[in-house]
C-alpha cells in the first residue's frame, strides 16, 4: 500500500488518494532469512481509506511468513483497536503493534493501544515535540524516543527524554533512543548520558 504525495517545492502534500500494490503483498514470503519488517513505513495501515479486506490480506501474508517479525505503527489506534477487537484478526506472536505519541495531548492513544489484542505493543514517541509526564505504559513492551529532524525541526528538550526513560525503567519497558534530531542529526547523535539505548522486547527480538 502506498499513499503517494504530490510535490510542492520540497514538501510532500497529501493528495487524498491511496494506492494498493497487490503485487507487493507476497514479497516477504520470498525472503527466507528472518527479517524485522516495518509495515507501511510511508503510510498508515489503519487510515480510514484502507478497506478492511486489504488489511485482512496483509494479515494473511504475515500469518504465513511466521519466521519474520512485523512491526505496524499507526496514528489511528482507534481504528486498529476496533478492527482487532472484532475477532476477525488473529493475534500473531510475531506481529508487533504500535502507535505514535508526539506530546501529552496524544497520550490517550496509549490507552487504546493497551486495549488492543497484541502479543507485543510499542509506542513511538517520535518526533517528540513536547513533554509527556508520568506516562502510563502498562501493557506496553517497548518505547522508541526520537527528536524531529530536517529543515524546520522543532527542538527536543533533554528532560523530555529523561522523563520517558525513567518511566520505562520504573515500568520495566524496553527503551530505545533513536536520535536527538535537529537540522543536522548526524552531529547531534543518539547518546543519552554517555551511552546508546538500544533495548528491544527480549522475548521475540531479532538481534
C-alpha contacts under 8 A as a table, 3 or more apart, distances in Angstrom:
res1	aa1	res2	aa2	distance
1	X	18	X	7.45
1	X	19	X	5.85
1	X	20	X	4.27
1	X	21	X	5.22
1	X	22	X	7.71
1	X	40	X	6.78
1	X	43	X	7.50
1	X	45	X	7.89
2	X	18	X	6.23
2	X	19	X	5.22
2	X	20	X	6.17
2	X	21	X	7.15
2	X	40	X	7.46
2	X	42	X	7.04
2	X	43	X	6.19
3	X	14	X	7.86
3	X	17	X	6.59
3	X	18	X	4.86
3	X	19	X	6.12
3	X	42	X	7.21
3	X	43	X	5.74
4	X	14	X	7.42
4	X	15	X	7.23
4	X	17	X	7.21
4	X	18	X	7.01
4	X	19	X	7.39
5	X	12	X	5.38
5	X	13	X	5.28
5	X	14	X	5.22
5	X	15	X	6.04
6	X	12	X	5.83
6	X	13	X	5.10
6	X	14	X	6.51
6	X	15	X	6.22
7	X	10	X	6.87
7	X	11	X	6.21
7	X	12	X	5.08
7	X	13	X	6.17
8	X	11	X	5.54
8	X	12	X	6.30
8	X	13	X	6.71
14	X	17	X	7.88
18	X	49	X	6.96
18	X	50	X	7.45
21	X	24	X	5.66
21	X	25	X	7.25
22	X	25	X	5.55
23	X	26	X	6.93
23	X	27	X	7.93
24	X	27	X	5.44
25	X	28	X	7.48
25	X	57	X	7.83
25	X	58	X	6.64
25	X	61	X	6.98
26	X	29	X	5.52
26	X	30	X	7.28
26	X	61	X	6.56
27	X	30	X	5.51
27	X	31	X	7.16
28	X	31	X	5.29
28	X	61	X	7.85
28	X	65	X	6.68
29	X	32	X	7.19
29	X	61	X	7.49
29	X	64	X	7.47
29	X	65	X	5.64
31	X	34	X	7.33
31	X	35	X	7.99
33	X	67	X	7.93
34	X	67	X	5.47
34	X	68	X	4.77
34	X	69	X	7.51
35	X	67	X	7.84
35	X	68	X	5.05
35	X	69	X	6.30
35	X	206	X	7.62
36	X	68	X	6.02
36	X	69	X	4.75
36	X	70	X	5.96
36	X	71	X	7.42
36	X	206	X	7.00
37	X	68	X	7.15
37	X	69	X	6.09
37	X	70	X	4.81
37	X	71	X	6.11
38	X	41	X	5.94
38	X	70	X	5.98
38	X	71	X	4.83
38	X	72	X	6.29
39	X	45	X	7.91
39	X	70	X	6.57
39	X	71	X	5.91
39	X	72	X	5.31
39	X	73	X	7.60
40	X	43	X	5.08
40	X	44	X	6.09
40	X	45	X	6.47
40	X	72	X	7.41
41	X	44	X	7.69
44	X	47	X	5.38
44	X	73	X	7.25
44	X	74	X	5.65
44	X	75	X	7.37
45	X	50	X	6.75
45	X	55	X	7.04
45	X	72	X	7.68
45	X	74	X	6.95
46	X	50	X	6.47
46	X	74	X	6.57
46	X	76	X	6.21
46	X	77	X	7.75
46	X	79	X	6.17
46	X	80	X	5.97
47	X	50	X	5.64
47	X	76	X	6.76
47	X	79	X	7.94
48	X	51	X	7.58
48	X	79	X	7.80
50	X	54	X	6.92
50	X	55	X	7.35
51	X	54	X	5.57
51	X	55	X	6.74
52	X	55	X	5.06
52	X	56	X	6.13
53	X	56	X	4.95
53	X	57	X	6.26
54	X	57	X	4.98
54	X	58	X	6.43
55	X	58	X	5.14
55	X	59	X	6.18
56	X	59	X	4.89
56	X	60	X	6.14
56	X	89	X	7.35
57	X	60	X	5.06
57	X	61	X	6.46
58	X	61	X	5.21
58	X	62	X	6.26
59	X	62	X	5.12
59	X	63	X	6.13
59	X	89	X	7.34
60	X	63	X	5.08
60	X	64	X	6.41
61	X	64	X	5.13
61	X	65	X	6.14
62	X	65	X	5.01
62	X	66	X	6.49
62	X	70	X	7.36
62	X	95	X	7.64
63	X	66	X	5.75
63	X	92	X	6.84
65	X	68	X	6.02
66	X	69	X	7.48
66	X	94	X	6.54
67	X	94	X	7.81
68	X	94	X	6.82
69	X	94	X	4.86
69	X	95	X	5.93
69	X	96	X	7.52
69	X	204	X	7.99
69	X	205	X	7.98
69	X	206	X	7.72
70	X	94	X	6.24
70	X	95	X	4.70
70	X	96	X	6.05
71	X	95	X	5.92
71	X	96	X	4.73
71	X	97	X	6.10
71	X	98	X	7.47
72	X	95	X	7.47
72	X	96	X	6.18
72	X	97	X	5.05
72	X	98	X	5.98
73	X	97	X	6.21
73	X	98	X	4.58
73	X	99	X	5.22
73	X	100	X	6.95
73	X	124	X	7.91
74	X	77	X	6.16
74	X	80	X	7.96
74	X	98	X	6.34
74	X	99	X	4.82
74	X	100	X	6.31
75	X	99	X	5.61
75	X	100	X	5.39
75	X	101	X	7.86
76	X	79	X	5.87
76	X	80	X	6.69
76	X	99	X	7.42
77	X	80	X	4.87
77	X	81	X	5.79
77	X	99	X	6.28
77	X	109	X	6.25
77	X	112	X	6.06
77	X	113	X	6.19
78	X	81	X	5.10
78	X	82	X	6.20
78	X	109	X	7.73
78	X	112	X	6.29
79	X	82	X	5.08
79	X	83	X	6.10
80	X	83	X	5.36
80	X	84	X	6.02
80	X	116	X	7.48
81	X	84	X	5.39
81	X	85	X	5.88
81	X	112	X	6.41
81	X	113	X	6.91
81	X	115	X	7.09
81	X	116	X	4.94
81	X	117	X	7.77
82	X	85	X	5.30
82	X	86	X	6.48
83	X	86	X	5.36
83	X	87	X	7.88
83	X	88	X	7.53
83	X	89	X	7.64
84	X	87	X	6.23
84	X	88	X	6.84
84	X	89	X	5.66
84	X	90	X	7.90
84	X	116	X	6.63
84	X	117	X	6.49
85	X	88	X	7.91
85	X	116	X	6.56
85	X	117	X	6.65
86	X	89	X	7.36
87	X	90	X	6.84
91	X	95	X	7.91
91	X	117	X	6.47
91	X	118	X	5.69
91	X	119	X	6.78
92	X	95	X	5.43
92	X	118	X	7.26
92	X	119	X	6.82
93	X	96	X	7.69
93	X	118	X	7.59
93	X	119	X	5.22
93	X	120	X	7.38
94	X	119	X	7.65
94	X	204	X	7.27
95	X	118	X	7.65
95	X	119	X	7.22
95	X	120	X	7.13
96	X	118	X	6.94
96	X	119	X	6.73
96	X	120	X	4.78
96	X	121	X	5.71
96	X	122	X	7.14
97	X	113	X	7.89
97	X	118	X	6.55
97	X	120	X	6.38
97	X	121	X	4.96
97	X	122	X	6.20
98	X	113	X	6.98
98	X	121	X	5.52
98	X	122	X	4.45
98	X	123	X	5.24
98	X	124	X	7.02
99	X	109	X	6.89
99	X	110	X	7.20
99	X	113	X	6.88
99	X	122	X	6.82
99	X	123	X	5.17
99	X	124	X	6.15
100	X	109	X	7.77
100	X	123	X	5.89
100	X	124	X	4.71
100	X	125	X	5.97
100	X	126	X	6.85
101	X	104	X	7.83
101	X	106	X	5.36
101	X	107	X	5.92
101	X	109	X	6.98
101	X	110	X	7.75
101	X	123	X	6.86
101	X	124	X	6.14
101	X	125	X	5.00
101	X	126	X	6.97
101	X	128	X	7.59
102	X	106	X	6.39
102	X	107	X	7.93
102	X	124	X	7.99
102	X	125	X	5.36
102	X	126	X	5.87
102	X	127	X	5.80
102	X	128	X	4.66
102	X	129	X	5.76
102	X	130	X	6.77
103	X	106	X	5.58
103	X	107	X	6.67
103	X	125	X	7.84
103	X	128	X	6.32
103	X	129	X	5.96
103	X	130	X	4.66
103	X	131	X	5.85
103	X	132	X	5.77
104	X	107	X	5.13
104	X	130	X	6.85
104	X	131	X	6.28
104	X	132	X	4.78
104	X	133	X	7.33
105	X	108	X	7.29
106	X	109	X	5.99
107	X	110	X	5.74
107	X	111	X	7.76
107	X	132	X	7.49
107	X	135	X	7.52
108	X	111	X	5.42
108	X	112	X	7.02
109	X	112	X	5.22
109	X	113	X	6.29
110	X	113	X	4.97
110	X	114	X	6.09
110	X	123	X	7.34
110	X	136	X	7.77
110	X	137	X	7.46
111	X	114	X	5.11
111	X	115	X	6.48
112	X	115	X	5.26
112	X	116	X	6.41
113	X	116	X	5.12
113	X	121	X	7.18
114	X	117	X	7.96
114	X	121	X	7.49
114	X	138	X	7.37
114	X	139	X	5.47
114	X	140	X	6.71
118	X	121	X	6.36
120	X	140	X	7.36
120	X	141	X	6.13
120	X	201	X	7.92
121	X	139	X	7.21
121	X	140	X	5.04
121	X	141	X	5.50
121	X	142	X	6.68
122	X	140	X	5.67
122	X	141	X	5.76
122	X	142	X	4.57
122	X	143	X	5.67
122	X	144	X	7.73
123	X	140	X	7.40
123	X	142	X	6.47
123	X	143	X	4.96
123	X	144	X	6.29
124	X	143	X	5.98
124	X	144	X	4.72
124	X	145	X	6.22
125	X	128	X	5.36
125	X	143	X	7.12
125	X	144	X	5.72
125	X	145	X	4.67
125	X	146	X	6.45
126	X	129	X	7.94
126	X	144	X	7.11
126	X	145	X	5.49
126	X	146	X	4.76
126	X	147	X	6.07
126	X	148	X	7.03
127	X	145	X	7.55
127	X	146	X	5.57
127	X	147	X	4.82
127	X	148	X	4.66
128	X	131	X	7.60
128	X	145	X	6.94
128	X	146	X	6.06
128	X	147	X	5.36
128	X	148	X	6.83
128	X	156	X	6.56
129	X	147	X	7.29
129	X	148	X	7.47
129	X	154	X	6.68
129	X	155	X	7.18
129	X	156	X	6.11
130	X	156	X	7.29
130	X	160	X	7.18
131	X	160	X	4.95
132	X	135	X	6.27
132	X	160	X	6.83
132	X	163	X	7.47
132	X	164	X	7.16
133	X	163	X	6.65
133	X	164	X	7.54
134	X	163	X	7.73
134	X	164	X	7.95
134	X	167	X	6.65
135	X	164	X	7.34
135	X	167	X	6.66
137	X	140	X	5.23
137	X	167	X	7.74
137	X	168	X	7.49
137	X	171	X	6.77
137	X	173	X	7.48
138	X	171	X	7.04
140	X	143	X	7.79
140	X	173	X	6.80
141	X	173	X	5.16
141	X	174	X	6.17
141	X	201	X	6.07
142	X	173	X	5.48
142	X	174	X	4.64
142	X	175	X	6.10
142	X	176	X	7.64
142	X	200	X	6.54
142	X	201	X	6.10
143	X	168	X	7.50
143	X	173	X	6.89
143	X	174	X	6.17
143	X	175	X	5.09
143	X	176	X	6.12
144	X	175	X	6.22
144	X	176	X	4.75
144	X	177	X	5.90
144	X	178	X	6.76
145	X	161	X	7.04
145	X	175	X	7.84
145	X	176	X	6.33
145	X	177	X	4.97
145	X	178	X	5.89
145	X	179	X	7.48
146	X	177	X	6.13
146	X	178	X	4.99
146	X	179	X	4.82
146	X	180	X	5.93
146	X	181	X	6.88
147	X	154	X	7.93
147	X	155	X	7.13
147	X	156	X	5.71
147	X	178	X	7.97
147	X	179	X	5.91
147	X	180	X	4.84
147	X	181	X	4.53
147	X	182	X	7.01
148	X	153	X	5.28
148	X	154	X	6.12
148	X	155	X	7.16
148	X	156	X	7.58
148	X	180	X	7.55
148	X	181	X	5.08
148	X	182	X	6.03
149	X	152	X	7.87
149	X	153	X	5.07
149	X	154	X	7.79
149	X	181	X	4.46
149	X	182	X	4.46
149	X	183	X	5.53
149	X	184	X	7.30
149	X	185	X	6.23
150	X	153	X	5.53
150	X	181	X	7.70
150	X	182	X	6.18
150	X	183	X	4.57
150	X	184	X	6.98
150	X	185	X	7.68
151	X	182	X	7.89
151	X	183	X	5.41
152	X	183	X	7.03
153	X	181	X	7.60
153	X	182	X	5.35
153	X	183	X	6.03
154	X	182	X	7.05
155	X	181	X	7.83
155	X	182	X	6.50
156	X	160	X	7.22
156	X	180	X	7.08
156	X	181	X	7.96
157	X	160	X	5.49
157	X	161	X	7.12
158	X	161	X	5.39
158	X	162	X	6.36
159	X	162	X	4.85
159	X	163	X	5.87
160	X	163	X	5.21
160	X	164	X	6.55
161	X	164	X	5.32
161	X	165	X	6.11
162	X	165	X	4.91
162	X	166	X	5.99
163	X	166	X	5.24
163	X	167	X	6.25
164	X	167	X	4.95
164	X	168	X	6.21
165	X	168	X	5.12
165	X	169	X	6.31
165	X	175	X	6.52
166	X	169	X	4.98
166	X	170	X	6.15
167	X	170	X	5.18
167	X	171	X	6.09
168	X	171	X	5.16
168	X	172	X	5.59
168	X	173	X	4.62
168	X	174	X	6.59
168	X	175	X	6.32
169	X	172	X	5.18
169	X	173	X	6.43
169	X	174	X	7.96
170	X	173	X	7.95
173	X	201	X	7.90
174	X	199	X	5.22
174	X	200	X	5.49
174	X	201	X	5.83
175	X	197	X	6.54
175	X	198	X	6.87
175	X	199	X	5.25
175	X	200	X	7.09
176	X	197	X	5.17
176	X	198	X	4.74
176	X	199	X	5.25
176	X	200	X	7.12
177	X	190	X	6.67
177	X	191	X	7.74
177	X	192	X	7.82
177	X	196	X	7.06
177	X	197	X	5.30
177	X	198	X	6.61
178	X	190	X	5.97
178	X	197	X	7.98
179	X	185	X	7.21
179	X	188	X	7.67
179	X	189	X	5.96
179	X	190	X	4.26
179	X	191	X	7.65
180	X	185	X	6.69
180	X	188	X	5.86
180	X	189	X	6.13
180	X	190	X	5.71
181	X	184	X	7.04
181	X	185	X	4.46
181	X	186	X	7.97
181	X	188	X	6.52
181	X	189	X	7.49
182	X	185	X	5.20
182	X	188	X	7.26
184	X	187	X	5.67
184	X	188	X	6.83
185	X	188	X	5.10
185	X	189	X	6.09
186	X	189	X	5.41
190	X	196	X	6.43
191	X	194	X	5.81
191	X	195	X	5.01
191	X	196	X	4.68
191	X	197	X	7.40
192	X	195	X	5.50
192	X	196	X	6.21
192	X	197	X	7.52
200	X	205	X	6.06
201	X	204	X	6.52
201	X	205	X	5.83
202	X	205	X	5.41
